[in-house]
Amino acid sequence: MARHRNEDDIYFRPIRRVLIGCLVMVLLGLFAFWRIDSPRVEQMRMSVIERVVPNLDWVMAPITAVSRMAEDFQSYARLFEQNEELRRELQQMKAWREAALQLEQENAQLLGLNNVRIEPELTFITGVVTADSGSPFRRSVLLNVGSEDGVQDGWATMDGLGLVGRIAGTAPSVARVLLLTDPSSRVPVILQPSGQRAMLVGDNSAAPLIDFIEAPEQVRAGDRVVTSGDGGVFPAELLAGQVAIGPDRRFRLRLAADYERLKFLRVLRGQPTPALPEAAPIDGIDTPPIAALEERADG
């Protein structure tokens, strides 16, 4: 067996040497041929390139495909980075958009507060809604103004569009506003242009009832509803909304105030209730003053 291998080596070793030598000579010849600076040699080189290179397309196809894959991968990587950057910018733009919408809403509410027409003798103080203290059985909000600012119970509150409710509790720096939709809310109103007097009754819905109308046949949907000023709780001519007909075929109020965006409220300072005059004597009978009657009752 070892003898077989030795004979093969003896036979093939000279052949390998000859082939290697020939290959080296060919390579050296090609190198020299490619480096010769001669017009004739240049023409020969160009003719060789013209004949050989087009026939080597199949050899270059895998290399071309790999290079294209590398370029595509690089382009995909750049697109991925650009996509991530655009996503970050889009998130920032969304945050700026929300901030701009909030500022726009606050600006619209402040402009609305400036456009609300009230009686010249009425003064007001503007507060910010800090919390919603409502529940399924109570509709109210909290303001950041209170008794330290002179706010008192019963004062009317408005937003930039219409009547919202009244002050129903104060603390040194906080006041609670009872909304018109609260079941305990009762506001005397006038329906225009018919001039019918009625009572606005909260029933825990978004559209309070308009009840106790003197002549319901004279009332139409869309009539303007304003406060009447009866009882001295609310000033007169404060816009509450418009008449609407509910699903139960009863008259209801389409609120002018935007309860969905209560941000700023204007608290109208109420006018002091005038004192009752002393009773005049009748037919020569001296009527004791009210203070004296109170003293006797206490005694």
C-alpha positions as CSV (number, residue, x, y, z in Angstrom):
1,M,0.0,0.0,0.0
2,A,2.8,2.4,0.9
3,R,4.5,1.4,-2.3
4,H,1.5,2.4,-4.3
5,R,1.5,5.8,-2.7
6,N,5.2,6.4,-3.4
7,E,4.7,5.5,-7.0
8,D,1.8,7.9,-7.4
9,D,3.9,10.7,-5.7
10,I,6.8,10.0,-8.0
11,Y,4.5,10.1,-11.1
12,F,2.3,13.2,-10.2
13,R,4.8,15.4,-8.4
14,P,6.7,16.4,-11.5
15,I,3.4,17.1,-13.3
16,R,2.3,19.4,-10.5
17,R,5.6,21.2,-10.6
18,V,5.3,21.7,-14.3
19,L,1.7,23.0,-14.1
20,I,2.6,25.4,-11.3
21,G,5.5,26.7,-13.3
22,C,3.4,27.1,-16.4
23,L,0.8,29.0,-14.3
24,V,3.4,31.3,-12.8
25,M,4.8,32.0,-16.3
26,V,1.3,32.7,-17.7
27,L,0.6,35.1,-14.8
28,L,3.9,36.8,-15.2
29,G,3.2,37.1,-18.9
30,L,-0.2,38.6,-18.3
31,F,1.2,41.0,-15.8
32,A,3.9,42.1,-18.2
33,F,1.4,42.2,-21.1
34,W,-0.9,44.4,-19.0
35,R,1.9,46.8,-18.0
36,I,3.4,47.3,-21.5
37,D,2.8,50.9,-22.6
38,S,2.3,50.5,-26.4
39,P,-0.5,51.4,-28.8
40,R,-0.5,47.9,-30.3
41,V,-0.5,46.2,-27.0
42,E,-3.3,48.6,-25.8
43,Q,-5.4,47.5,-28.8
44,M,-4.8,43.9,-28.1
45,R,-5.8,44.4,-24.4
46,M,-9.0,46.2,-25.4
47,S,-9.9,43.4,-27.9
48,V,-9.2,40.8,-25.1
49,I,-11.4,42.7,-22.7
50,E,-14.1,43.1,-25.3
51,R,-14.2,39.3,-25.9
52,V,-13.7,38.1,-22.3
53,V,-15.5,40.5,-20.0
54,P,-19.1,40.1,-21.5
55,N,-18.7,36.3,-21.2
56,L,-18.0,36.7,-17.5
57,D,-21.3,38.2,-16.5
58,W,-22.4,34.9,-14.9
59,V,-19.3,35.1,-12.7
60,M,-20.1,38.7,-11.6
61,A,-23.8,38.0,-11.0
62,P,-23.4,36.6,-7.4
63,I,-21.1,39.5,-6.5
64,T,-23.5,42.0,-8.0
65,A,-26.4,40.4,-6.1
66,V,-24.5,40.5,-2.8
67,S,-23.5,44.1,-3.3
68,R,-27.1,45.0,-4.1
69,M,-28.3,43.2,-0.9
70,A,-25.7,45.1,1.1
71,E,-26.9,48.4,-0.4
72,D,-30.6,47.5,0.2
73,F,-29.8,46.6,3.8
74,Q,-28.0,49.9,4.3
75,S,-31.0,51.8,2.8
76,Y,-33.4,49.8,5.0
77,A,-31.3,50.7,8.0
78,R,-31.4,54.4,7.1
79,L,-35.2,54.2,6.5
80,F,-35.7,52.6,9.9
81,E,-33.7,55.4,11.6
82,Q,-35.7,58.0,9.7
83,N,-38.9,56.3,10.7
84,E,-38.0,56.3,14.4
85,E,-37.0,59.9,14.2
86,L,-40.3,60.8,12.5
87,R,-42.1,58.9,15.2
88,R,-40.4,60.9,17.9
89,E,-41.1,64.1,16.2
90,L,-44.8,63.0,15.7
91,Q,-45.1,62.4,19.5
92,Q,-43.6,65.8,20.2
93,M,-46.0,67.4,17.7
94,K,-48.9,65.6,19.4
95,A,-47.9,67.0,22.8
96,W,-47.6,70.5,21.3
97,R,-51.0,70.0,19.6
98,E,-52.6,69.1,22.9
99,A,-51.0,72.1,24.6
100,A,-52.2,74.4,21.8
101,L,-55.7,73.0,22.0
102,Q,-55.8,73.6,25.7
103,L,-54.5,77.1,25.3
104,E,-57.1,77.7,22.5
105,Q,-59.9,76.5,24.7
106,E,-58.8,78.7,27.6
107,N,-58.4,81.7,25.3
108,A,-61.9,81.1,23.9
109,Q,-63.3,80.8,27.4
110,L,-61.6,84.0,28.6
111,L,-62.7,85.9,25.5
112,G,-66.2,84.6,26.2
113,L,-66.1,85.9,29.7
114,N,-65.1,89.3,28.4
115,N,-68.0,89.3,26.0
116,V,-70.7,88.4,28.5
117,R,-73.0,91.3,28.9
118,I,-74.2,91.9,32.5
119,E,-75.7,94.9,34.2
120,P,-73.2,97.7,34.7
121,E,-73.9,98.0,38.4
122,L,-72.9,94.3,38.9
123,T,-69.3,93.6,39.8
124,F,-67.7,90.2,39.6
125,I,-64.7,88.1,40.4
126,T,-63.3,85.3,38.1
127,G,-62.3,82.0,39.5
128,V,-60.7,78.8,38.1
129,V,-62.6,75.5,38.3
130,T,-60.2,73.3,40.3
131,A,-62.3,70.1,40.7
132,D,-65.6,68.5,40.0
133,S,-67.3,67.5,43.2
134,G,-70.4,66.1,41.5
135,S,-71.9,62.7,42.1
136,P,-74.9,60.8,40.7
137,F,-77.1,62.8,43.1
138,R,-75.3,66.2,43.1
139,R,-73.9,68.4,40.4
140,S,-71.4,70.9,41.5
141,V,-67.8,72.2,40.9
142,L,-65.2,73.8,43.1
143,L,-63.7,77.3,42.5
144,N,-60.3,78.6,43.7
145,V,-61.9,81.7,45.3
146,G,-63.7,81.8,48.6
147,S,-64.7,83.9,51.6
148,E,-61.3,85.6,51.7
149,D,-62.2,87.0,48.3
150,G,-65.6,88.2,49.5
151,V,-67.6,85.3,47.8
152,Q,-70.9,84.7,49.5
153,D,-73.5,82.0,49.3
154,G,-76.2,82.5,46.6
155,W,-74.1,84.5,44.2
156,A,-74.6,83.7,40.5
157,T,-71.8,82.2,38.4
158,M,-71.4,82.3,34.6
159,D,-69.0,81.1,32.0
160,G,-68.3,82.8,28.7
161,L,-71.7,81.9,27.4
162,G,-74.4,81.8,30.0
163,L,-75.6,81.0,33.6
164,V,-73.9,78.0,35.3
165,G,-75.3,78.0,38.8
166,R,-74.9,79.6,42.2
167,I,-72.5,79.6,45.1
168,A,-73.7,77.0,47.6
169,G,-70.9,76.9,50.1
170,T,-67.7,78.8,50.8
171,A,-64.4,78.3,52.6
172,P,-61.5,80.8,53.0
173,S,-60.0,79.9,49.6
174,V,-62.6,77.6,48.0
175,A,-66.2,77.9,46.9
176,R,-68.7,75.3,45.7
177,V,-70.9,76.1,42.7
178,L,-74.3,74.3,42.6
179,L,-75.0,73.7,38.9
180,L,-78.4,74.3,37.2
181,T,-78.6,70.6,36.6
182,D,-78.6,69.7,40.3
183,P,-81.9,68.4,41.6
184,S,-82.0,71.0,44.4
185,S,-81.6,73.9,41.9
186,R,-84.6,76.2,41.5
187,V,-84.3,79.3,39.4
188,P,-87.1,81.7,38.4
189,V,-86.9,82.5,34.7
190,I,-88.7,84.4,31.9
191,L,-89.3,83.0,28.5
192,Q,-88.8,85.5,25.7
193,P,-90.4,86.9,23.6
194,S,-93.7,85.6,25.1
195,G,-92.7,87.0,28.6
196,Q,-94.0,83.9,30.3
197,R,-92.6,83.3,33.8
198,A,-91.6,79.8,34.8
199,M,-89.3,77.9,37.1
200,L,-86.1,76.2,36.0
201,V,-85.9,72.9,37.9
202,G,-82.8,70.7,37.8
203,D,-83.4,67.0,37.5
204,N,-79.9,65.6,37.3
205,S,-80.0,65.6,33.5
206,A,-78.1,67.7,30.9
207,A,-81.4,69.6,30.1
208,P,-83.2,70.9,33.2
209,L,-87.0,71.1,33.2
210,I,-88.9,74.3,32.6
211,D,-91.9,74.0,34.8
212,F,-94.8,76.0,36.2
213,I,-95.3,77.9,32.9
214,E,-98.2,80.3,33.0
215,A,-99.4,79.7,29.4
216,P,-97.5,76.8,27.8
217,E,-99.3,77.2,24.5
218,Q,-97.4,80.5,23.9
219,V,-94.0,78.9,24.4
220,R,-92.0,77.7,21.3
221,A,-88.8,75.7,21.0
222,G,-85.9,78.1,20.6
223,D,-87.3,80.8,22.9
224,R,-84.7,82.6,24.9
225,V,-84.6,81.9,28.6
226,V,-83.3,84.5,31.0
227,T,-83.4,84.9,34.8
228,S,-86.3,87.0,36.1
229,G,-84.7,88.3,39.2
230,D,-87.6,87.2,41.4
231,G,-86.6,86.5,45.0
232,G,-83.4,88.6,44.7
233,V,-81.2,85.5,44.4
234,F,-80.2,85.9,40.8
235,P,-79.8,89.2,38.9
236,A,-82.3,89.7,36.1
237,E,-81.6,89.2,32.4
238,L,-78.9,86.6,32.8
239,L,-78.9,84.2,29.8
240,A,-79.6,80.6,30.8
241,G,-80.3,79.1,27.4
242,Q,-83.1,78.2,25.0
243,V,-86.3,76.3,25.2
244,A,-86.2,72.7,23.9
245,I,-88.7,69.9,23.8
246,G,-87.4,66.8,25.4
247,P,-88.2,63.1,24.5
248,D,-90.9,63.2,27.2
249,R,-92.6,66.1,25.3
250,R,-91.9,68.5,28.3
251,F,-90.2,71.8,28.0
252,R,-86.5,71.7,28.8
253,L,-83.6,74.1,28.7
254,R,-80.8,73.8,26.2
255,L,-78.0,75.3,28.4
256,A,-76.1,78.2,27.0
257,A,-73.1,77.4,29.3
258,D,-70.7,74.8,28.1
259,Y,-70.6,72.3,30.9
260,E,-68.1,70.1,29.2
261,R,-65.4,72.8,29.3
262,L,-65.9,74.6,32.6
263,K,-62.5,76.1,33.2
264,F,-63.1,79.7,34.3
265,L,-66.3,81.0,36.0
266,R,-67.4,84.6,36.7
267,V,-68.9,85.1,40.1
268,L,-71.4,88.0,40.1
269,R,-71.4,89.9,43.4
270,G,-75.0,90.0,44.6
271,Q,-76.7,93.2,45.6
272,P,-77.7,93.5,49.3
273,T,-81.4,92.9,50.0
274,P,-83.0,96.2,51.0
275,A,-84.4,96.2,54.6
276,L,-88.1,96.2,55.1
277,P,-89.5,99.6,55.9
278,E,-91.2,100.2,59.3
279,A,-94.9,99.7,59.3
280,A,-96.9,102.9,59.2
281,P,-99.7,103.4,61.8
282,I,-103.2,102.6,60.6
283,D,-106.1,104.7,61.7
284,G,-104.3,106.2,64.6
285,I,-103.1,102.8,66.0
286,D,-99.4,102.8,66.9
287,T,-97.8,99.8,65.3
288,P,-94.6,98.7,67.2
289,P,-91.5,98.5,65.1
290,I,-90.2,95.1,63.9
291,A,-87.3,95.2,66.3
292,A,-89.7,95.5,69.2
293,L,-91.8,92.6,67.9
294,E,-88.6,90.5,67.6
295,E,-87.6,91.3,71.2
296,R,-91.1,90.3,72.5
297,A,-90.9,87.1,70.6
298,D,-87.5,86.3,72.1
299,G,-88.9,87.1,75.5
